[in-house]
Amino acid sequence: MTDALGEALHLLRMSGTFYCRNELTEPWGLTMPDMTDCLWFHVLTSGRCDIEVDGEITRLEPGDVLLVPGGQGHRLFHGETESPVVTTLPHEFETDNYAILRHGGGGAVTHLVCGAIRFDHPAAKHLINVLPNVLYVRHADDMRATIDLMAAEARKLRPGGEAVITRLADVLVIQTIRSWLANDPAARTGWLGALQDQQIGQALALIHRDPAQPWTVERLAHQTAMSRSAFAARFTDLVGEPAMRYVTRWRMHVAMNRLKDRDTTVSEIARGLGYESEAAFSRAFKRIVGVSPGQARVG
């Protein structure tokens, strides 16, 4: 892995929206709602579970991990039964974002750890956006120790169990994405493929680390020990757009994230991204995003 891809994984710092330890008895069914800007994850620690996403059904076995990176609604079940929306069922809340759910018809028990998590850094969000609709890892040996620890915590409540399970879940999400990146040919094309290219990946890492720098094609080419023409052609071929357009678009990704902080002015964001004036920044923002920074902040 090049530094650029490693850094993108490093930036997968998560803010958990919801974690749930489920004790489900057959027959049972649950519907997970759409969670905009979140990733759903499911870890089956014991029992049986089918999951339906976009009409496709996958059968999970104990030790399997499945991610729904786009956060779209989906159904988990085993046996013929209704599948109520999970948020309509009574939960035992240990904290504001960690709960225990007991549900089902009284038969064989399934233990399942689920969660919806959000990513804040633009590089992490971009990585999540280019993942497939469903990311499934079966019995991954390099994840076995993490899954076994989670299974032990899920089997019975112990002091500190919430902290252990939520942290293990975050680790498992990163391990699952890393496993997919290492093994799926789709991870070696487009933006992900560019991150893994020795020279273009280096340029992307430079842009991601410091988007406020006065980047030019010449400067990026020099940093990667390439000629200007060779760099420009290779960047466009791998990334799918010219280098300077990517720089501008990346700055707008960062700006969108910074606009969430109501205490930061548009002028401060503009200066922080290397623009000499708020007007110049606003023109670039509207060209890329389609609305003004003020409209984006209200939205």
Buried (B, 14 or more C-beta within 10 A) or exposed (E): BBBBBBBBBEBBEBEBBBBBBBBBBBBBBBBBBEBEEBBBBBBBBBBBBBBBBEEEEBEBEBBBBBBBBBBBBBBBBBBEEEBEEBEEEEBEEBEEBBBBBBBBEEEBBBBBBBBBBBBBBBBBBBBBEBBBEBBBBEEBEEBEEBBEBBBBBBEEEEEEBBEBBBBBBBBBBBBBBBBBBEEBEEBEEEBBBBBBBEBBBBBBBBBBEEBEBEBEBEBBBEBBEBEBEEBBEBBBEBBEEBBBEBBBBBBBBBBBBBBEEEEEEBBEBBBBBBBEEBEEBBEBBBEBBEEBBEEBBEE
